[in-house]
Amino acid sequence: MSAPQLVVHRDKELMAQAAAARLITKIVDAQAARGSASVVLTGGRNGNALLGALGASPARDAIDWPRLDLWWGDERFLPEGDPERNVTQAREALLDSVPVDPARVHAMPASDGSYGNDADAAAAAYAAELAAAAGPEDHGPVPTFDVLMLGVGPDTHVASLFPELPAVRESSRTVVGVHGAPKPPPTRVSLTLPAIRAAREVWLLAAGEDKAKAVAIALSGAGEVQAPAAGAYGRSRTLWLLDAAAASQLPRGLYPPASP
């Protein structure tokens, strides 16, 4: 378990740009060290803003896109191409404009795919795909992701792990179907905390005053069942990327401002 580190930016736009630059550097370094890189994407306004900023950056061309594996932390269990699906939004924000290898874009199954409306079967299939991609060096049923990004919800949820629901208590499976989520749509597919913790680095993104209470709760020692964001951490680094509004309920001494 790595202790959380905080970076606080002036506003959400600067946060997205800085996070995109940070991600480009991390991917390039991983590809230089190991030949490829693996990243877990997140949806929502902050995840999509980061992808948009990455797509707008001239430095994006430093990434060897065909040698990048992309996964997702969770997905809304909706039909393929639905505008609410994280993968649909990621394609619009970035993926359709860069030369990714389609075989290395690991989207979670859709509700009109091979598993029909069975979210549990879809979750099991994604778990099998993760296991097939894991090598002996990973020492577990999922790859050791270079970076795994998570948006933080106002209720402290990450991925589709909501407070007190069964998915946040899962300790053996790496991917689960989520039923009865308090945020629509109610049916989802999500990585579990054990899968999230396999990542080298976990980055938690939060911007806006509506996230301030959740950030303060998660960083105040709350339990992961009550505050799932508190249970999301990486093997070597856990990084909270915030704007000033999201950090506004934290003690000022807790973080160094990253920018004026």
C-alpha positions in Angstrom: 0.0 0.0 0.0 1.3 3.4 -1.0 0.5 6.5 1.0 -1.5 9.1 -1.0 0.2 12.0 -2.5 -1.7 15.2 -3.5 -1.3 17.6 -6.3 -3.7 20.6 -6.3 -4.2 22.7 -9.4 -5.8 26.1 -9.8 -8.8 25.0 -11.8 -10.1 21.9 -13.6 -8.8 23.0 -17.0 -5.2 23.2 -15.7 -5.7 20.0 -13.9 -6.7 18.2 -17.1 -3.8 19.6 -19.0 -1.3 18.8 -16.3 -2.6 15.3 -15.8 -2.5 14.6 -19.6 1.2 15.7 -19.6 1.9 13.5 -16.7 0.2 10.5 -18.4 2.1 11.0 -21.6 5.4 11.0 -19.7 4.4 7.9 -17.8 3.5 6.0 -20.9 6.6 7.0 -22.8 8.8 6.0 -19.8 7.0 2.6 -19.5 7.4 1.9 -23.2 11.1 2.8 -23.1 11.6 0.5 -20.1 9.5 -2.5 -21.1 8.5 -2.1 -24.8 4.8 -1.4 -24.0 2.6 0.2 -21.5 -0.8 -0.5 -20.0 -3.3 2.1 -18.8 -6.8 1.8 -17.2 -9.0 4.7 -18.3 -11.9 6.3 -16.4 -14.9 8.0 -17.7 -16.9 10.9 -16.3 -16.2 14.6 -16.8 -12.7 14.5 -15.4 -11.6 11.4 -17.2 -12.9 12.7 -20.5 -11.4 16.1 -19.9 -8.0 14.5 -19.4 -8.4 12.5 -22.7 -9.4 15.6 -24.5 -6.4 17.5 -23.2 -4.1 14.6 -24.2 -5.5 14.6 -27.7 -4.9 18.4 -28.0 -1.3 18.1 -26.8 1.4 18.0 -29.5 3.3 15.7 -27.1 0.8 13.0 -27.8 3.0 12.0 -30.7 5.7 10.9 -28.3 3.5 7.9 -27.4 4.0 4.7 -29.5 0.2 4.2 -29.8 0.3 0.6 -31.2 2.3 -0.5 -28.2 -0.3 0.7 -25.6 -2.9 -1.5 -23.9 -6.0 0.3 -22.8 -8.4 -1.1 -20.2 -11.4 0.4 -18.3 -12.1 0.5 -14.6 -15.8 0.2 -15.1 -18.5 0.5 -17.7 -22.2 1.3 -17.9 -23.9 -1.9 -19.1 -25.6 -0.4 -22.1 -25.7 -1.3 -25.8 -22.6 -0.9 -28.0 -22.2 2.7 -29.1 -24.5 4.2 -26.5 -23.3 7.7 -25.8 -23.3 7.0 -22.0 -20.7 4.2 -22.3 -17.2 5.2 -21.2 -15.7 3.6 -24.2 -17.9 5.6 -26.6 -16.9 8.8 -24.9 -13.2 7.8 -24.9 -13.3 7.2 -28.6 -14.9 10.6 -29.2 -12.4 12.4 -26.9 -9.3 10.7 -28.1 -9.1 7.2 -29.4 -10.6 7.9 -32.9 -7.9 10.4 -33.5 -4.8 8.3 -32.6 -3.4 5.1 -34.1 -4.2 2.7 -31.4 -4.2 -1.0 -32.1 -7.9 -2.1 -32.0 -6.8 -5.4 -30.5 -5.2 -3.6 -27.6 -8.3 -1.5 -26.8 -10.0 -3.8 -24.2 -13.5 -2.4 -23.9 -15.9 -4.1 -21.4 -18.8 -6.0 -23.0 -22.0 -4.2 -24.0 -25.5 -5.2 -23.1 -26.3 -6.2 -26.7 -23.1 -8.3 -27.0 -22.3 -12.0 -26.6 -23.6 -12.1 -23.0 -26.9 -10.4 -23.6 -28.2 -8.6 -20.5 -26.2 -10.8 -18.1 -23.8 -8.4 -16.5 -22.3 -11.1 -14.3 -21.3 -13.1 -17.4 -19.9 -10.0 -19.0 -17.8 -9.4 -15.9 -16.5 -12.9 -15.8 -15.5 -12.6 -19.5 -13.6 -9.4 -18.8 -11.9 -11.0 -15.8 -10.8 -13.8 -18.1 -9.4 -11.3 -20.6 -7.4 -9.7 -17.9 -6.1 -13.0 -16.7 -5.0 -13.9 -20.2 -3.1 -10.7 -20.5 -1.3 -11.2 -17.1 2.2 -12.7 -17.3 4.3 -14.6 -14.7 5.9 -11.3 -13.7 2.5 -10.0 -12.6 2.0 -12.5 -9.8 -1.8 -12.4 -10.1 -4.9 -12.6 -12.2 -4.5 -9.1 -13.8 -1.7 -7.3 -15.5 0.4 -4.8 -13.4 -1.1 -1.7 -15.0 1.3 1.2 -15.3 -1.4 3.7 -14.5 -5.0 3.2 -13.4 -7.1 6.3 -13.3 -10.3 6.7 -11.3 -12.8 9.5 -11.0 -14.1 10.2 -7.5 -17.8 10.6 -7.2 -19.6 13.0 -4.7 -20.5 9.9 -2.6 -16.8 8.7 -2.7 -17.5 6.0 -5.2 -14.7 5.0 -7.6 -15.2 2.9 -10.8 -18.7 1.4 -10.1 -17.9 0.6 -6.5 -20.5 2.4 -4.4 -20.5 2.8 -0.6 -21.9 -0.3 1.2 -22.9 -2.2 -1.9 -21.6 -5.8 -2.4 -19.1 -4.9 -5.1 -16.9 -2.9 -2.8 -16.7 -5.8 -0.4 -15.5 -8.2 -3.1 -12.1 -9.7 -2.1 -11.5 -12.6 -4.6 -12.9 -11.7 -8.0 -11.3 -9.0 -10.2 -14.4 -7.9 -12.1 -18.0 -8.0 -11.0 -21.4 -7.1 -12.3 -23.0 -4.3 -10.3 -26.7 -4.2 -9.8 -28.9 -1.5 -8.2 -26.3 1.2 -8.5 -27.6 4.4 -6.9 -26.4 6.4 -10.0 -28.0 5.5 -13.4 -27.8 3.3 -15.1 -28.3 0.8 -12.3 -26.5 -2.1 -14.0 -22.7 -1.8 -14.6 -19.5 -3.8 -14.8 -16.6 -2.8 -12.6 -13.1 -3.8 -11.5 -12.9 -4.6 -7.8 -10.5 -3.1 -5.3 -8.1 -6.1 -5.5 -7.8 -5.5 -9.3 -7.3 -1.8 -8.8 -4.6 -2.4 -6.3 -2.6 -4.4 -8.8 -1.6 -1.2 -10.6 1.8 0.3 -10.2 0.2 3.8 -9.9 -3.4 4.7 -9.1 -4.5 8.2 -9.9 -7.7 9.6 -8.4 -9.2 12.6 -10.2 -11.6 15.1 -8.6 -12.5 18.6 -9.7 -15.3 20.9 -8.5 -16.9 21.9 -5.2 -19.3 19.0 -5.4 -16.3 16.6 -4.9 -14.8 18.5 -1.9 -16.7 16.6 0.8 -15.9 13.2 -0.8 -12.2 14.0 -1.1 -12.0 15.1 2.5 -13.8 12.0 3.7 -11.6 9.6 1.7 -8.4 11.2 2.8 -9.4 11.4 6.5 -9.0 7.7 7.3 -12.5 6.5 6.4 -13.0 2.8 5.7 -13.2 1.6 2.2 -16.7 0.0 2.5 -18.1 3.4 3.6 -15.8 5.4 1.3 -14.5 3.3 -1.6 -12.1 5.9 -2.8 -10.2 5.3 0.5 -9.5 1.8 -0.6 -8.0 2.6 -4.0 -4.3 2.7 -4.0 -1.4 1.6 -6.1 1.6 -0.7 -5.4 4.2 2.1 -5.8 2.2 5.3 -5.9 -1.3 6.7 -5.1 -1.8 10.1 -6.6 -4.7 12.4 -6.0 -5.0 15.0 -8.8 -7.4 17.8 -7.6 -8.4 21.3 -8.5 -8.6 23.9 -5.8 -12.4 23.5 -5.5 -12.2 19.8 -4.8 -9.5 20.3 -2.3 -11.3 23.2 -0.5 -12.3 21.1 2.5 -8.9 19.6 3.2 -6.6 21.2 5.8 -4.3 23.6 4.0 -1.3 22.0 5.4 -2.1 18.7 3.8 -1.0 19.6 0.3 1.4 21.9 -1.6 -0.3 23.9 -4.3 0.9 22.8 -7.7 0.2 26.1 -9.3 -1.0 29.6 -8.4 
